[in-house]
Amino acid sequence: MDVLFDILGSANFWAAAIRIATPLIFGVLGALICERAGVLNLGIEGIFVAGAMAGWLAVYLGAGLWGGVLIAALAGALFGLLHALLTVILGLSQHVSGIGITLLATSVSYFTYRTALPDVSSPPRIAAFQPVSIPGLSDLPFIGPALFQQTPLTFLALVFVALVALVLYRTPLGLAIRAVGDNPASVEAQGLSVMGLRVGAVVVGSALMALGGAFLTMSAFDAFFFGMVNGRGWICIALVVFASWQPGKALLGALLFGAFDAFQIRLQAQIGQVVPGQVFLMMPYLLSIVALILVARRADYPRALLQPWTKGQRH
Amino acid sequence: MRSTPTMTDAPVLLSLQNITKRFGALTANDGISLDLHRGKILALLGENGAGKTTLMNILFGHYVQDEGDVQVLSKGGLTALPPGSPGAALKAGIGMVHQHFTLAENLSGLANIRLGTEPLLSFGREGAARAKVQKIIAESGLDVDLDRRVADLTVGEKQRIEILKALYRDAKVLILDEPTAVLTPQEADGLFVVLRRLAANGLGVIFISHKLGEVLAVSHRILVLRGGKKAGELVTANADRRAIADLMVGKAVAAVVRTPASPGEVLFALENVSLHGAGGRSLSGVDLKLRAGEVVGLAGVSGNGQSGIAALISGLAVPTGGTMRLYGETVTRADPRALVANGVARMPEDRQHDGVVGTMSVADNIAIEEVRSAAFSKMGFLDRKAMRDRATAAIAGYDVRCQGPDAEARLLSGGNVQKLILARVLERGPRVILANQPTRGLDVGAQAEVHRRILAARDRGAAVLVISEDLDELFALADRFVVVRAGELHDAGPSEGLDRGTIGLMMAGQSHARAEMAS
């Protein structure tokens, strides 16, 4: 018990939880936007890799940190556009296309890395984003170091949570996106473009996913490694269900996962001699599954998720 | 064949010229022309599959015609609408209320009405939208809760949202596809009042229907379609009921005669049954007996517990209190397959949604309830040939109009889906039959056919429960009436000696109306 309180009582733990949650916040928001419009984007895992790679390489080649962020988002948008062409315009299977995008984006990223840097043996480093202090807030005891000493990308992720919620629930655009994921016929009958909304949602959602990847190479670490995304994209797909497709709950889910992960690292350090390390590594995933079981049974899926829309056919 | 001189006073709002549309080998519309005048209600009358809905979908840009033009009145006179663009149709002032609603069920009614009417990135327009909708509601009488999720609304309320959607966009032309198919008689009368008021204010209305009575009641002019072609066009005031019916069907329809019943043993019973459920499904203290060789008609305003009773008989729910018996044995488990195997036939209320699997073939849908039986399987494998043979026989025997046993069920019109379901459930020789809204949305010919089949099943000794919002239908079929209100069931007795007024009063909550009227 003492161990538990030691960990939960340290500001360091909470800061780590938020840091670990950041790429997941980007990813789960991106997946949420796609799925609200009715498109499952299993390309997320590969788009993470592409974002991580593209952002890092841009900075390495001198683009500047925010230039790198922009390049990463563009790379994500590009793969999103491909996924949208295949699934929305051509109406192909979203599962098949998504997995194809993941394989393609991962391979292209590795290939680009190797081609751009043929002679390096150890991954070159860049000057990554550093934690910023927010005057006043960051100086608060406990709360300050726990919540307000993060890198700019973490704050950006939080801004996006609010922004996505605002657009989704407070603008006609959000109305249209929620409608097109429930019943595309309702959108078409009101004179909006089903294709346009869905393509747009997938492109924007994919750009956000890529920012999750960019956080890894430009904020959490300062270099690009093979295999560094390590399933984070897939976790986001599960978190969307956990979040019932709501931005606020998506943030909560990402933070919960971040907390599990930060907790297991610390627990491992404290009682790692007794229990094998793999048990701790497994923990956040196990807890995600438990959380999903509790929530997903009542999940209110967008009704038109996975269903392609073809105009001029009988429905 | 153009309009009569009295009609030329008002300007033409909309003109269709030689519209032709083919689906594969089927020609759904064959060179159809029509004119709609300002302030007039034009009825488009025809049987299921006559091409009414297809024509309207072309007009609204959901389908692209193979030939012909849609012209709409704009500032410079009649101009052709670009084909296949609902946006252009909306902009030109055409509003459409589809038979199958185009509503996003996860959104509120107000959100559905606003959808697509505002700049995509804008804020704070909800208040103005609400005020405008409430003004329209006040003027038209289309009363509905704007803030409830559409998924939680009744069918009638969803339709009101659909009409409001069109009016909200200042439609000049309002198209209603089978609008009364989902309404109670009272609601339908209310709708007619609304439509006449809207027409008087200058709207042009196209009213698609297969019900002669209401077409005569509400329209100024009637255009009859048959087999995708224009069969005739007439002014309602001069129209003769008989002549229109013949135009529509192409042959005379014989009335269905119900012979006196000879009720036998009780096959299905609910004893003091209660059921907890959401959305008008709850029941309390319900007693119901279905006897062999008797049709029981269940009347009631939609949402008073009909769906609960239907769920019980369908095996989708078991009572939370009381006893449900099938052939005298207590049913304790919700087990649709066991019920079906024991001779219970079900015609679901929402036949498109619950009755068929749209993406599966007609043959698959015919066999779907008994794929495990020896009739359709051999050593655990599907017997495709038997399924196709049964489907071919059903298509012929029940006049299911489709491209054949391999056609996808979603391509069938509503009436043909119902015939498919009839073929599926009646060919087994069921002993207990649940017919939930059996002819909702069906035309005269198909309706008579369904009624004949149900009565034939009764005469064979089946116990039948008909749930319907159409009182005429209940009087045509039922030997005995029960009325459901607020989850309670009231016995109204044999149908002889009952009239619409008595049932109407019981539906409205005066369960002792019969006794009072007798005294």
Interface residues (C-beta under 8 A of the other chain):
Chain A: V167 R170 T171 P172 L173 L175 A176 R178 A179 V180 D182 N183 A185 S186 V187 E188 A189 Q190 G191 L192 S193 D300 P302 R303 K311 G312 R314 H315
Chain B: F23 F60 H62 Y63 V64 G84 P86 G87 A89 L90 K91 M96 H98 H100 T102 L103 A104 E105 N106 L107 A111 N112 R114 L115 G116 T117 E118 P119 L120 L121 S122 F123 R125 K165 R410 L411
